[in-house]
Amino acid sequence: MLCKVRCSLRTSRRLLKYIGSHKGIRLLSYGTAAVKAEETIHSTERPSASLAWVSDYAPCFGIQGDSVEILNTPEEFYQTLKTNFKGAKKRIVIASLYLGTGQLEKELVSAIEHACQRAKKAGNKDFEVHILLDYNRGSRGGEVSSRTMLTPLLERYPGMVQVNLYHTPDLSGYLKQYLPPKLDETVGVQHMKVYLFDDSLVMSGANLSDNYFTNRQDRYVQFSNCPEICNFFSGLVKTVSMFSLSLHADNSTKLHPQWEIHPYQGNNKDFKTAAGRSVSEYVRSVTNEQADKQTKKESKSDTYVYPLLQMALFGIHTEEDFVKQLFRSASEGVKISLATGYFNLTKHYQNIIVQESLANFNLLIASPQVNGFYGARGVMGNIPDAYTYIASSFYHLVKYYNMQCRIRLYEYYRSQWTYHVKGLWYYLPNQNRPFLSMMGSSNFGHRSVYRDVECQIALVTQNKQLQAQLHQEQTNFFANGVETNEVTFQQDDRYVPLWVRLASPFLRRYL
C-alpha cells in the first residue's frame, strides 16, 4: 500500500513538472488522445489525431486487421517463408542480418531458386529477388558463408537476383584493419528483418538461421495481401541496398551502380550525409503519396501501420522519437509490456520509464541461460554476465525510486531454448487487449538506437480479433517469465566478474 501511495505522489508531481516544462509538445492522454484515436479510427479522416505526430515522420497505411496473423513458433515461421518463397510470382525481398549455412537454410535458397526457375521458364521478366544482408556477418565463415550460399543464384539468374551487403561506415581505417571477425560486428550492422513475397510479408526479429527455425524464440507477424505496405518495404530495402556493396557471382563486391562513395574507403561524413538523404527522401516521398491517398479516398480500415526507422548514423531517429513520446505521454493506468532479447535500455529510455512515465511497465528479458551467448568460449562467454549486471542495475534503480509497484522486470526461461523476442504491447486503461503494438528488429538498446540499421512497425488497431491475437502472443511470452527480486541477483550463478562490472560503462555502448 505504501508503495502505491509513493508511486501516486511521485507520478503526480512529475506529471505537473513535465507538463510545465514541455508546453510545446502535443501530449497523449487517455482522456483526450487515446479516446480520440478510438473515435476517429473508424472515420474517413486520418487514422488518429492522437498519433498525428507520428505522421510527421512516417507514412501511414490503412489495412484490415483480418489481414494480419501472428505466427507463434519458429517452425511455423520457417514453413511460412519456405512455402511463400517457393510460390512467389512477382517478387521476393529479404532484409536480414545473415543467412545460415545449414540444411534448412539450403532448402530456403532452393525455394527461392524454384521461384526463379518458374519465372524464367514463363518468360516473366518482371520477377525480381532482392536480398540485403550485413557485410561482416554475411562474410563470416570464409569458404562457406552467407555469401557463398547466394552466389549460385547470382550466377544462374543474372539480372533477376540481386544481393547487397551493408557495411557500416564506422568500421574503417585502423578499426577495419585490426578488429578481428565477430568483434568488428559490434561497431554496427544491418539489422532489419523483412521477409517479403509478392504482396505479403513477415515482420520479425529473427534471422535466417537454423536455430531461429527450431528453438530460438522470436516474434513473427504476417501481413497478407497488403501491396502498399509491401511496396514501401521493398523500396526501403532497395534504398539501403543502393549504398551497400553489390555481391557478384564470383563472390566479389563492388559499389552499387547508382552510388559513388565507398562505405569504408570513402569520406565518412559524405557517405553518412548521402545515405541519410537517400532514406529520408524515399520516406518523405511515400509519406506524401500516402497523405494524398488518405484525403482522396474514404478509409474503411480498422488497423493502421506506421513503419518506424532507426538509423542514427544517418540522422534518422524516427523509432527513438516515437518510443520516447509514447512512454512520456502514457497516462496513469496505461500498461506497457516490453520484450527484448538483449536488455540494455538507453539512458533516455531508462530515465523516462523510471522517472517520467505514468504507465505500468512489465519488461521481459532473457535469463542468462537463454541468452544466445551463454556458454560461449572466451570473452563472448562473459556477455551474459554483462547483461546480468545491466539488469541488476536497472532493478536497483527502480527500487531506489520506489517504483516496484509500477515497473516489474521478468526473466524468460525455457529449457533447451534461447530467447530473442523484441517488441511492445500498449494497453489503454481498463483494457485487457492491446490498442497498439510494435514489432520488428529493434532491441530498444544502445546498439539498436545508435549503431545499427533498424526497422519496426507501430500497429494501431481496433480489430478485436487482432487485438486478441496480440494479447495472446504477449501472454504466451510472459508465461515463461519469472519476476526478479532482490534474491535473484544474489544467487551464486549471478556472480558478475569484477572486470565486467568495471568495463560495463564501455561495454554498454556495444551491446
C-alpha positions as CSV (number, residue, x, y, z in Angstrom):
1,M,0.0,0.0,0.0
2,L,2.8,2.3,0.9
3,C,4.5,1.6,-2.4
4,K,1.2,2.6,-4.3
5,V,1.0,5.9,-2.3
6,R,4.6,6.7,-3.1
7,C,4.0,5.9,-6.8
8,S,0.9,8.1,-6.9
9,L,2.6,11.1,-5.2
10,R,5.7,10.8,-7.3
11,T,3.9,10.4,-10.6
12,S,1.5,13.3,-9.9
13,R,4.4,15.6,-9.1
14,R,6.4,14.5,-12.2
15,L,3.3,14.9,-14.4
16,L,2.8,18.6,-13.3
17,K,6.5,19.3,-13.7
18,Y,6.6,17.6,-17.1
19,I,3.6,19.5,-18.5
20,G,5.1,22.7,-17.2
21,S,8.4,22.1,-19.0
22,H,7.0,20.7,-22.2
23,K,4.2,23.0,-23.1
24,G,5.1,22.9,-26.8
25,I,4.8,19.1,-27.1
26,R,1.5,17.5,-28.0
27,L,0.8,15.2,-25.1
28,L,-1.1,12.0,-25.4
29,S,-3.5,11.1,-22.6
30,Y,-6.3,8.6,-22.2
31,G,-8.8,11.4,-21.6
32,T,-8.0,13.1,-24.9
33,A,-5.8,11.5,-27.4
34,A,-6.4,7.8,-26.8
35,V,-10.1,8.2,-26.8
36,K,-9.9,10.4,-29.9
37,A,-7.9,7.6,-31.5
38,E,-10.7,5.1,-30.8
39,E,-13.3,7.5,-32.1
40,T,-11.5,8.5,-35.3
41,I,-10.1,5.2,-36.2
42,H,-13.4,4.3,-37.9
43,S,-13.8,7.7,-39.5
44,T,-12.8,8.9,-43.0
45,E,-10.2,11.2,-41.6
46,R,-6.5,10.4,-40.9
47,P,-6.4,7.5,-38.6
48,S,-5.9,9.3,-35.3
49,A,-5.3,12.9,-34.3
50,S,-3.5,11.5,-31.2
51,L,-0.9,10.0,-33.5
52,A,-0.6,12.9,-35.8
53,W,3.0,13.5,-34.6
54,V,3.9,10.0,-36.0
55,S,2.8,11.0,-39.4
56,D,5.3,13.8,-39.4
57,Y,8.0,11.2,-39.6
58,A,6.4,8.0,-41.1
59,P,3.9,7.1,-43.8
60,C,0.6,5.6,-42.6
61,F,-1.0,2.6,-44.2
62,G,-4.6,1.7,-43.5
63,I,-5.5,-2.0,-43.7
64,Q,-8.0,-4.5,-42.4
65,G,-6.9,-6.2,-39.2
66,D,-8.0,-9.6,-40.6
67,S,-5.0,-9.5,-43.0
68,V,-2.6,-9.7,-40.0
69,E,-1.7,-13.0,-38.5
70,I,0.6,-13.8,-35.6
71,L,2.9,-16.8,-36.2
72,N,3.7,-18.5,-32.9
73,T,6.5,-20.9,-33.4
74,P,9.9,-20.9,-35.1
75,E,8.8,-23.9,-37.3
76,E,5.7,-22.0,-38.4
77,F,7.9,-19.1,-39.3
78,Y,10.2,-21.3,-41.3
79,Q,7.5,-23.1,-43.2
80,T,5.7,-19.8,-44.0
81,L,8.9,-18.4,-45.6
82,K,9.7,-21.7,-47.4
83,T,6.2,-22.1,-48.8
84,N,5.8,-18.5,-49.9
85,F,9.3,-18.0,-51.3
86,K,8.7,-21.1,-53.5
87,G,5.3,-19.8,-54.6
88,A,6.3,-16.2,-55.3
89,K,5.4,-15.0,-58.8
90,K,6.1,-11.3,-58.5
91,R,9.0,-10.6,-56.1
92,I,11.0,-11.8,-53.2
93,V,12.6,-9.1,-51.0
94,I,14.7,-10.1,-47.9
95,A,16.5,-8.0,-45.4
96,S,18.3,-9.9,-42.6
97,L,21.5,-9.8,-40.6
98,Y,22.7,-13.0,-42.2
99,L,21.8,-16.3,-43.8
100,G,22.9,-19.5,-42.2
101,T,24.7,-22.4,-44.0
102,G,22.9,-25.5,-42.7
103,Q,20.4,-27.8,-44.4
104,L,17.3,-25.7,-43.5
105,E,18.9,-22.6,-45.0
106,K,19.8,-24.5,-48.1
107,E,16.2,-25.5,-48.5
108,L,15.2,-21.9,-48.2
109,V,17.6,-21.0,-51.0
110,S,16.2,-23.9,-53.1
111,A,12.7,-22.4,-52.6
112,I,13.9,-19.1,-53.9
113,E,15.5,-20.8,-56.9
114,H,12.3,-22.7,-57.6
115,A,10.5,-19.3,-58.0
116,C,13.3,-18.0,-60.2
117,Q,13.2,-21.1,-62.4
118,R,9.4,-20.8,-62.9
119,A,9.7,-17.1,-63.7
120,K,12.5,-17.7,-66.2
121,K,10.6,-20.6,-67.9
122,A,7.4,-18.5,-68.1
123,G,9.4,-15.5,-69.5
124,N,8.4,-13.4,-66.6
125,K,10.9,-10.6,-66.9
126,D,9.3,-8.6,-64.1
127,F,10.1,-11.2,-61.4
128,E,12.8,-10.0,-59.0
129,V,14.7,-11.1,-56.0
130,H,16.4,-8.6,-53.8
131,I,18.4,-9.7,-50.7
132,L,20.1,-7.4,-48.2
133,L,22.4,-8.7,-45.6
134,D,25.2,-7.3,-43.3
135,Y,28.6,-7.4,-44.9
136,N,30.7,-8.6,-41.9
137,R,28.1,-11.0,-40.5
138,G,27.4,-12.3,-44.0
139,S,31.1,-12.9,-44.7
140,R,31.8,-14.8,-41.5
141,G,32.9,-18.3,-42.3
142,G,35.2,-17.7,-45.2
143,E,34.8,-20.5,-47.7
144,V,31.2,-21.3,-46.5
145,S,29.2,-18.2,-45.7
146,S,26.0,-16.3,-46.4
147,R,27.7,-15.0,-49.5
148,T,28.6,-18.4,-50.9
149,M,25.1,-19.6,-50.2
150,L,23.8,-17.0,-52.6
151,T,26.4,-16.7,-55.3
152,P,24.9,-19.7,-57.3
153,L,21.7,-17.7,-57.6
154,L,23.6,-14.7,-59.0
155,E,25.4,-16.9,-61.5
156,R,22.2,-18.7,-62.7
157,Y,19.8,-15.8,-62.7
158,P,21.8,-12.6,-63.7
159,G,19.6,-9.5,-63.6
160,M,16.8,-11.3,-61.8
161,V,18.6,-11.8,-58.5
162,Q,20.4,-9.0,-56.6
163,V,22.3,-9.4,-53.3
164,N,23.7,-6.5,-51.4
165,L,25.9,-6.3,-48.3
166,Y,25.6,-3.3,-46.0
167,H,28.9,-2.2,-44.5
168,T,28.8,0.3,-41.6
169,P,30.8,3.5,-42.4
170,D,32.1,3.5,-38.8
171,L,34.2,0.4,-39.4
172,S,37.1,1.9,-41.4
173,G,40.8,2.8,-41.1
174,Y,42.5,1.1,-38.2
175,L,39.3,-0.5,-36.9
176,K,38.7,-2.2,-40.2
177,Q,42.3,-3.3,-40.4
178,Y,42.8,-4.7,-36.9
179,L,39.4,-5.6,-35.4
180,P,39.0,-9.4,-35.6
181,P,35.9,-11.1,-37.0
182,K,32.9,-11.1,-34.7
183,L,34.2,-8.1,-32.8
184,D,34.1,-6.0,-36.0
185,E,30.3,-6.6,-36.0
186,T,30.0,-4.7,-32.7
187,V,30.7,-1.4,-34.5
188,G,27.4,-1.6,-36.4
189,V,25.3,-3.9,-38.6
190,Q,22.4,-4.1,-41.0
191,H,19.8,-5.4,-38.5
192,M,16.4,-5.0,-40.3
193,K,14.3,-8.2,-40.7
194,V,11.9,-8.0,-43.6
195,Y,10.7,-11.2,-45.4
196,L,8.5,-10.2,-48.4
197,F,6.9,-12.4,-51.0
198,D,4.6,-10.8,-53.7
199,D,2.2,-8.5,-51.8
200,S,2.6,-10.2,-48.4
201,L,5.4,-10.0,-45.8
202,V,6.5,-11.2,-42.4
203,M,8.0,-8.7,-40.0
204,S,10.2,-10.3,-37.4
205,G,13.3,-10.0,-35.2
206,A,14.5,-13.4,-36.4
207,N,17.5,-14.1,-38.7
208,L,17.6,-16.8,-41.4
209,S,19.5,-19.4,-39.4
210,D,18.6,-22.9,-38.3
211,N,18.2,-22.1,-34.6
212,Y,15.7,-19.4,-35.4
213,F,13.7,-22.1,-37.2
214,T,13.8,-24.6,-34.3
215,N,14.4,-23.5,-30.7
216,R,15.1,-19.8,-30.6
217,Q,12.0,-17.8,-29.6
218,D,11.2,-14.7,-31.5
219,R,8.2,-12.8,-33.0
220,Y,6.8,-13.2,-36.4
221,V,3.8,-11.1,-37.7
222,Q,2.5,-11.8,-41.2
223,F,0.7,-9.1,-43.3
224,S,-1.2,-10.7,-46.2
225,N,-2.3,-9.0,-49.4
226,C,-1.1,-5.6,-48.3
227,P,0.5,-4.2,-51.5
228,E,1.1,-0.7,-50.3
229,I,3.0,-1.8,-47.2
230,C,5.0,-4.3,-49.3
231,N,5.8,-1.7,-51.8
232,F,7.1,0.6,-49.0
233,F,9.4,-2.1,-47.6
234,S,10.6,-3.3,-51.0
235,G,11.6,0.3,-51.8
236,L,13.2,0.7,-48.4
237,V,15.4,-2.4,-48.9
238,K,16.3,-1.2,-52.3
239,T,17.2,2.2,-51.0
240,V,19.6,0.8,-48.3
241,S,20.9,-1.6,-50.9
242,M,21.9,1.3,-53.0
243,F,24.5,2.5,-50.5
244,S,25.6,-1.1,-49.7
245,L,28.1,-3.2,-51.7
246,S,26.8,-5.4,-54.5
247,L,27.7,-9.0,-54.4
248,H,28.7,-10.7,-57.7
249,A,28.7,-14.3,-58.8
250,D,32.4,-14.6,-58.3
251,N,31.9,-13.6,-54.6
252,S,33.5,-10.2,-55.2
253,T,31.8,-6.9,-54.1
254,K,31.6,-3.6,-55.8
255,L,29.8,-0.3,-55.3
256,H,26.2,-0.2,-56.4
257,P,26.0,1.2,-59.9
258,Q,24.0,4.2,-58.6
259,W,26.4,5.0,-55.7
260,E,29.7,6.8,-55.7
261,I,31.0,6.9,-52.1
262,H,32.6,3.8,-50.7
263,P,31.4,2.9,-47.1
264,Y,34.8,2.4,-45.6
265,Q,37.3,3.8,-48.1
266,G,35.4,7.0,-49.0
267,N,34.8,10.1,-46.9
268,N,32.9,9.1,-43.8
269,K,30.9,12.3,-43.4
270,D,29.9,12.5,-47.1
271,F,28.8,8.8,-47.0
272,K,26.6,9.3,-44.0
273,T,25.1,12.5,-45.3
274,A,24.3,11.0,-48.7
275,A,22.9,7.8,-47.2
276,G,20.7,9.7,-44.8
277,R,19.4,11.9,-47.6
278,S,18.5,8.9,-49.7
279,V,16.5,7.2,-47.0
280,S,14.8,10.5,-45.8
281,E,13.8,11.4,-49.4
282,Y,12.4,8.0,-50.0
283,V,10.3,8.0,-46.8
284,R,9.2,11.6,-47.5
285,S,8.0,10.7,-51.0
286,V,6.0,7.8,-49.7
287,T,4.6,9.8,-46.8
288,N,3.4,12.5,-49.2
289,E,1.9,9.9,-51.5
290,Q,0.0,8.2,-48.7
291,A,-1.3,11.6,-47.3
292,D,-2.7,12.3,-50.8
293,K,-4.4,9.0,-50.9
294,Q,-6.0,9.4,-47.5
295,T,-7.5,12.7,-48.5
296,K,-8.8,11.4,-51.8
297,K,-10.5,8.2,-50.7
298,E,-12.7,7.1,-47.9
299,S,-10.9,4.9,-45.4
300,K,-12.6,1.8,-44.2
301,S,-9.6,0.5,-42.4
302,D,-9.7,-0.7,-38.8
303,T,-5.9,-1.0,-38.5
304,Y,-3.1,1.4,-39.2
305,V,0.6,0.6,-39.8
306,Y,3.4,3.1,-39.3
307,P,6.9,2.0,-40.4
308,L,9.5,3.4,-38.0
309,L,13.2,3.6,-39.0
310,Q,16.2,4.0,-36.7
311,M,19.4,4.8,-38.4
312,A,21.2,7.2,-36.1
313,L,24.4,7.1,-38.1
314,F,22.4,8.8,-40.9
315,G,20.5,11.2,-38.8
316,I,17.3,9.2,-38.8
317,H,15.7,8.7,-35.3
318,T,12.0,8.0,-36.1
319,E,11.7,5.0,-33.9
320,E,13.5,6.6,-31.0
321,D,11.4,9.7,-31.2
322,F,8.2,7.6,-31.3
323,V,9.2,5.4,-28.3
324,K,10.2,8.4,-26.1
325,Q,6.9,10.2,-26.9
326,L,4.9,7.0,-26.3
327,F,6.5,6.5,-22.9
328,R,6.3,10.1,-21.8
329,S,2.7,10.6,-22.9
330,A,1.2,7.5,-21.4
331,S,-1.4,8.3,-18.7
332,E,-1.9,6.6,-15.4
333,G,-3.5,3.2,-15.9
334,V,-1.8,2.5,-19.2
335,K,0.1,-0.8,-19.2
336,I,3.1,-1.3,-21.5
337,S,4.6,-4.8,-21.9
338,L,8.1,-4.6,-23.5
339,A,10.2,-7.5,-24.5
340,T,13.9,-7.5,-25.6
341,G,16.4,-10.3,-26.1
342,Y,19.3,-8.0,-25.1
343,F,18.3,-5.8,-22.3
344,N,20.4,-2.6,-22.4
345,L,18.0,0.4,-22.4
346,T,19.4,3.7,-23.4
347,K,19.7,6.2,-20.6
348,H,16.9,8.2,-22.2
349,Y,14.5,5.3,-22.3
350,Q,15.5,4.2,-18.8
351,N,15.1,7.7,-17.3
352,I,11.7,8.2,-18.9
353,I,10.4,4.8,-17.8
354,V,11.6,5.3,-14.2
355,Q,11.3,9.0,-13.6
356,E,8.8,10.5,-16.1
357,S,6.3,8.0,-17.4
358,L,3.0,7.3,-15.6
359,A,2.5,3.9,-17.2
360,N,2.8,0.5,-15.6
361,F,5.7,-1.4,-17.3
362,N,6.3,-5.1,-17.5
363,L,9.7,-5.9,-19.0
364,L,10.6,-9.4,-20.3
365,I,14.3,-10.0,-20.7
366,A,16.5,-13.1,-21.2
367,S,17.7,-15.1,-18.2
368,P,21.4,-15.9,-18.5
369,Q,20.7,-19.5,-19.5
370,V,18.6,-18.4,-22.6
371,N,21.0,-15.7,-23.8
372,G,22.4,-16.6,-27.2
373,F,26.0,-16.2,-25.9
374,Y,25.5,-18.5,-22.8
375,G,28.3,-21.0,-22.7
376,A,30.4,-19.3,-25.5
377,R,34.1,-19.5,-25.4
378,G,36.5,-16.7,-24.4
379,V,35.3,-13.1,-23.9
380,M,32.0,-13.9,-25.6
381,G,31.1,-16.1,-22.7
382,N,31.0,-13.1,-20.4
383,I,28.3,-11.3,-22.4
384,P,25.5,-12.8,-20.3
385,D,27.3,-11.5,-17.2
386,A,27.3,-8.0,-18.7
387,Y,23.5,-8.3,-19.3
388,T,23.0,-9.6,-15.8
389,Y,24.9,-6.6,-14.4
390,I,22.8,-4.2,-16.5
391,A,19.5,-5.9,-15.4
392,S,20.6,-5.8,-11.7
393,S,21.5,-2.1,-12.0
394,F,18.1,-1.3,-13.6
395,Y,16.3,-3.3,-10.9
396,H,18.1,-1.4,-8.1
397,L,17.4,1.9,-9.9
398,V,13.6,1.1,-9.8
399,K,13.9,0.1,-6.2
400,Y,15.8,3.4,-5.4
401,Y,12.9,5.4,-6.8
402,N,10.3,3.2,-5.1
403,M,8.7,2.3,-8.4
404,Q,8.4,-1.5,-7.9
405,C,4.6,-1.2,-7.9
406,R,4.8,0.3,-11.4
407,I,7.8,-1.3,-13.0
408,R,8.4,-5.1,-13.0
409,L,11.2,-7.0,-14.5
410,Y,10.7,-10.6,-15.6
411,E,13.3,-13.1,-16.9
412,Y,12.4,-15.5,-19.7
413,Y,13.4,-19.1,-19.2
414,R,12.6,-22.2,-21.2
415,S,14.7,-25.3,-21.1
416,Q,16.7,-26.0,-24.2
417,W,15.6,-22.7,-25.8
418,T,17.2,-19.3,-26.4
419,Y,15.3,-16.1,-26.3
420,H,15.4,-13.3,-29.0
421,V,11.9,-11.7,-28.6
422,K,11.6,-8.0,-29.1
423,G,8.5,-5.7,-29.2
424,L,6.0,-3.8,-27.3
425,W,2.3,-4.1,-26.4
426,Y,0.4,-1.0,-25.3
427,Y,-2.9,-1.4,-23.3
428,L,-5.2,1.5,-22.6
429,P,-6.5,1.9,-19.1
430,N,-9.1,-0.7,-18.0
431,Q,-8.5,-2.6,-21.3
432,N,-7.3,-6.2,-21.5
433,R,-6.3,-6.2,-25.1
434,P,-3.6,-4.0,-26.7
435,F,-4.5,-1.0,-28.7
436,L,-1.0,-0.6,-30.1
437,S,1.9,-2.9,-30.7
438,M,5.4,-2.6,-32.0
439,M,7.2,-5.3,-33.9
440,G,10.5,-5.6,-35.8
441,S,14.2,-5.7,-35.4
442,S,15.0,-3.3,-32.6
443,N,16.0,-4.4,-29.1
444,F,15.4,-0.8,-27.6
445,G,19.1,-0.9,-26.5
446,H,22.1,1.3,-27.2
447,R,23.2,-0.6,-30.3
448,S,19.7,-0.5,-31.8
449,V,19.3,3.2,-31.2
450,Y,22.8,4.4,-32.0
451,R,24.7,1.9,-34.1
452,D,22.6,-0.5,-36.2
453,V,20.2,-0.1,-39.1
454,E,16.8,-0.9,-37.7
455,C,13.1,-1.0,-38.7
456,Q,10.0,-1.6,-36.8
457,I,6.2,-1.3,-37.3
458,A,3.9,0.5,-35.0
459,L,0.5,-1.1,-35.4
460,V,-2.6,0.6,-34.1
461,T,-5.8,-1.4,-34.3
462,Q,-9.4,-1.5,-33.3
463,N,-9.9,-5.0,-34.8
464,K,-10.9,-7.2,-31.8
465,Q,-9.7,-10.4,-33.3
466,L,-6.2,-8.9,-34.0
467,Q,-6.1,-7.4,-30.5
468,A,-6.9,-10.8,-29.1
469,Q,-4.1,-12.4,-31.1
470,L,-1.6,-9.8,-29.9
471,H,-2.7,-10.2,-26.3
472,Q,-2.4,-14.0,-26.5
473,E,1.1,-13.6,-28.0
474,Q,2.1,-11.3,-25.2
475,T,0.6,-13.7,-22.6
476,N,2.4,-16.7,-24.1
477,F,5.8,-14.9,-23.8
478,F,5.3,-13.8,-20.3
479,A,4.1,-17.2,-19.2
480,N,7.7,-18.2,-19.4
481,G,8.8,-15.2,-17.4
482,V,9.8,-15.2,-13.7
483,E,9.7,-11.9,-11.8
484,T,13.0,-10.7,-10.5
485,N,13.6,-9.6,-6.9
486,E,16.5,-8.9,-4.6
487,V,17.3,-12.6,-4.2
488,T,17.5,-13.1,-8.0
489,F,20.7,-11.1,-8.3
490,Q,22.3,-12.5,-5.1
491,Q,22.3,-16.1,-6.4
492,D,25.7,-17.8,-7.0
493,D,25.1,-18.2,-10.7
494,R,24.6,-14.4,-11.0
495,Y,28.1,-13.6,-9.9
496,V,29.5,-10.9,-12.3
497,P,33.3,-10.8,-12.6
498,L,34.9,-7.6,-11.4
499,W,36.3,-6.8,-14.8
500,V,32.9,-6.9,-16.4
501,R,31.5,-4.6,-13.7
502,L,34.4,-2.1,-14.2
503,A,34.1,-2.3,-18.0
504,S,30.3,-2.0,-18.0
505,P,30.2,1.7,-19.0
506,F,32.3,0.9,-22.1
507,L,30.6,-2.4,-22.9
508,R,27.1,-0.9,-22.8
509,R,27.9,1.1,-25.9
510,Y,28.3,-2.1,-27.9
511,L,25.5,-4.3,-26.5
